[in-house]
Amino acid sequence: MKENIIELIGNELSGLFPDVQINRENREGGFEEPSFFVEKVDTSVRPELFDIQNRKYAYQIVYFPRIKRPKEDMESVEEILLDNFTELKDFATIRKREFKQSDDNTLQMTFEVWVRAYKPDNTPKQEHMKFKGGIADGN
């Protein structure tokens, strides 16, 4: 598949939270506050006819809130995500969003991205058509 889904997720998050750092890998020394950590949880595939696949990609976003008033910050971020983080533009709808505030003061969001994938058809296409008979001129 051509699209990098984590990059699309990062683009959506940076549009909603332009001043918040977004991480894909663990950072030495821990994460800054506020920041997001995005990771893929799992993938499942259900094959269909004609080499079509229904793919389900599951992701998790962890939000590390501001140190001052973290509960209030997590609730605010959760509301913004509930209202606005609903699709990856021009790609797919975000499904099964679930939120949890953990005891260690992080907001965890899990969700799925469903994609119907098929192999590209690279066979040569007909460029010209030969036929016998006259050309219809519409008269």
ZAMARGU-4260 file (C-alpha; in steps of 0.2 Angstrom, whole numbers, plus 5000, padded with zeros to 4 digits):
<rodrens>
0) 5000/5000/5000 | 5007/5017/4995 | 5000/5027/5010 | 5010/5028/5026 | 4995/5028/5039
5) 5006/5033/5054 | 5011/5048/5043 | 4993/5052/5039 | 4989/5051/5058 | 5003/5063/5062
10) 4997/5075/5049 | 4979/5075/5057 | 4986/5077/5074 | 4998/5091/5069 | 4983/5100/5061
15) 4974/5099/5077 | 4988/5102/5089 | 5001/5112/5079 | 5012/5116/5095 | 5012/5098/5102
20) 5027/5086/5098 | 5022/5070/5089 | 5033/5055/5092 | 5033/5038/5083 | 5048/5030/5093
25) 5052/5030/5111 | 5063/5044/5116 | 5079/5043/5127 | 5075/5051/5144 | 5056/5050/5141
30) 5043/5061/5132 | 5041/5080/5134 | 5025/5086/5140 | 5014/5089/5131 | 5017/5077/5117
35) 5009/5062/5107 | 5016/5045/5105 | 5008/5035/5090 | 5010/5017/5087 | 5002/5003/5077
40) 4995/4989/5088 | 4990/4976/5075 | 4984/4972/5058 | 4972/4959/5052 | 4967/4954/5034
45) 4951/4946/5027 | 4954/4940/5009 | 4939/4942/4997 | 4937/4937/4979 | 4948/4944/4965
50) 4963/4947/4976 | 4954/4960/4986 | 4958/4961/5005 | 4949/4970/5019 | 4962/4976/5031
55) 4960/4982/5048 | 4974/4992/5056 | 4973/4996/5074 | 4983/5011/5082 | 4986/5018/5099
60) 4989/5037/5103 | 4996/5041/5120 | 4995/5059/5125 | 5007/5065/5139 | 4998/5081/5146
65) 5005/5097/5152 | 5012/5095/5170 | 5001/5109/5177 | 4983/5103/5178 | 4985/5086/5168
70) 4967/5080/5171 | 4960/5096/5164 | 4972/5096/5149 | 4968/5077/5145 | 4949/5081/5145
75) 4952/5096/5134 | 4962/5085/5122 | 4950/5071/5122 | 4935/5083/5117 | 4945/5090/5103
80) 4949/5072/5097 | 4931/5067/5099 | 4925/5081/5088 | 4939/5082/5075 | 4949/5066/5074
85) 4936/5056/5063 | 4945/5053/5047 | 4962/5053/5038 | 4959/5065/5024 | 4956/5058/5007
90) 4961/5040/5014 | 4949/5032/5027 | 4937/5035/5041 | 4943/5032/5059 | 4933/5019/5067
95) 4930/5011/5085 | 4938/5026/5094 | 4940/5022/5113 | 4948/5034/5126 | 4955/5030/5143
100) 4964/5041/5156 | 4977/5030/5165 | 4983/5031/5183 | 5000/5038/5177 | 4992/5054/5169
105) 4991/5049/5151 | 4977/5049/5139 | 4976/5034/5128 | 4966/5033/5113 | 4964/5017/5102
110) 4956/5016/5085 | 4955/5007/5069 | 4957/5011/5051 | 4949/4999/5039 | 4955/4998/5021
115) 4949/4989/5006 | 4965/4985/4996 | 4968/4977/4979 | 4983/4974/4968 | 4985/4986/4955
120) 4981/4980/4937 | 4997/4984/4927 | 4991/4974/4911 | 4992/4985/4895 | 4975/4992/4891
125) 4968/4993/4873 | 4974/5009/4865 | 4965/5009/4849 | 4949/5000/4842 | 4948/4993/4824
130) 4931/4990/4817 | 4923/4987/4800 | 4910/4999/4794 | 4907/5017/4792 | 4908/5031/4805
135) 4892/5037/4812 | 4891/5055/4809 | 4875/5058/4819 | 4864/5064/4804
</rodrens>
